[in-house]
Amino acid sequence: MGNFHTFAAGISYISILTGTFQLFYFGVNHGGPAYWWSWPMVFLGQLMVALCFCELAARYPVAGSIYNWAKRLGGPHVGWLGGWMMLTATMVSLSAVALAYQVTLPQISSWFQFIGNGTGRTDAAANAVVLGTALVTFTTLVNAFGVKLMARINSAGVTIELIAAIVLIILLAAHTTRGPSALLDTHGLGSGQPFGYLGAFLTASLASAYVMYGFDTASSLGEECKDPGRNAPRAILRALIASFLIGGLILLFALLAAPDLHSKRLTVDGLQYVVLVTLGSTMGQLVLWCVVIAITVCELAVHTAGIRLAFAMARDNNLPAAALLAKVSPRFRTPVLPAVIIGLVAIGILVLNVNQPQIFSVLTSIAIIMIYLAYLLVTLPMLVKRLRGTWTPAKGKFSLGKFGLPVNILAVLWGAGMSLNLAWPRAVVYNATGPQHWYLRWGAFLFIGIVGLGGFTYYWFVQRKRTGVLAGHAALADPADPTAPAGPTIP
C-alpha cells in the first residue's frame, strides 16, 4: 500500500463523519453547546499519545502495533495483556461502529426501519442489530478477499468522506445564525451538583473521547506498506490532525447554524437534524449518504486493524489455534480465518444485545475504555524505559528528542485520567433508562475486569507455556547482525 492508503486507514478508523454524527446529540444533551471545548481538550491529550506512537512506529512498524509495542517495552506479559485488551476492544468496537447505521439510515428513509416504526422501546436497538449485522458481513467479505481490495474501497470512501466533510463545513458556515459566544452556553447544566458544570462537561467530553482514537492503525498495516518506518509516523499525525481540524469545524458551524439550540430534537436526532433542517431535504440527505459511506469505511478499517492484531498475536503462538489464525491464504494473501472469527464475534455481541435499548452508549463506552487502557499499556512501559534511560528512537527517523519525556508523562496522565472518566459509573451513560441496576452502572468495571483478569489468568496458566514464534513465521538470523532474532541461519 502507498502513502495515501496508510493515511486513509488511520483517518477512516477515526472517521470524523461517523463519530460526530453518532455522538453530537450526546455532547449537547449533557454539556450544552459549551461541550465543544472538549474537542480541543481531547485532541491535545491524544496528540501526546500519538507522538509517542510515532516514535514507536518509526522503530517497530509491524502488524498488531499495540501488541508488539507493549511486548517490546514491557515484556511478554504486558504485551499479551495489551494485545488481548485491544483485540477484545476491537471486536466490541466493531459492533459499536456498526450501530451508527441506525442513527443515520432511518433518517434518510423509513424504509431502513425494518423492525417496528422506531417508536417502540426496543425498535431502534433491534433494528440496529439488523443493519449492523449486514455491515459486519460486508467488511468480513472485503477483508477476506485481500488487502488491495480493502485499500481501494477504503481510499475511495475516505476521499468521498473528506470532500463531503469540507463541503458540509462550507454549507453550515453559510447558514450560521449566531456568533461564537454560543460556545459558552452551558444550558445551565450541572447547577446544584457537587462539581457544578465541570461534572457535566466531563460527561459530555465522552462524545469527543469516543471519536479521536484508532490512529495507530496506520502503523498496524506497516508490513503491507512502502517504507513504513518513515511513512507510518507521518500517517499517524496527519490522520489525527486532519480529523481534529475537520471535526472541530463541523461541530463549530453545526452549533452556530442550528435553528434552535434548545430544541429537543438537537438532543435526540443530533447532527442529522441540523443538516436536514438547515440544508434542506435534498442536500441534507446527500450529506447523510456520505455519512453512511464514512461509517462503512470506518467499520472496514476497524475490522482490518483487528485482523492484523490477531495475526500478530497468533504468529507468536499467543492465541488458541494460533497456527490456523496465522495462516495467510495463498490466493488472497490475507489471514482469512481471523477476518471471519472477528466478524462472527462482533455479530454475536450485537445479537446478545438485541433487546437492550441502551445498546448504543454501553457498547461504545466499553470498547473505547479498553482501547484507552491498551494505549496506556504502551505509553506507561515506554515512560519507564525513558526514566531508566533505556529507550532509543530509531536513528534518522521520527524522534521527539528532548521533548520525549514530558510528552510521555502527559500521555500517561491523560490516558489514566480519561480511562477513569470513561468508566465512571454514570447512570446517564450506563443506565440511561430505568429501571436502575447496579451491574449496568458498574458495567465498564465489571466487563473489563472479567475480560482483563479472566484473559490474563488463561494466559498465565495455559498460553504462556506455549508462547514462541511459529516456525513458519520465524525471522532468518543474519550472522553479521548480533541483534537479529534466533532462527535458521542465512547461508
Disulfide bonds with the S-S distance in Angstrom:
none
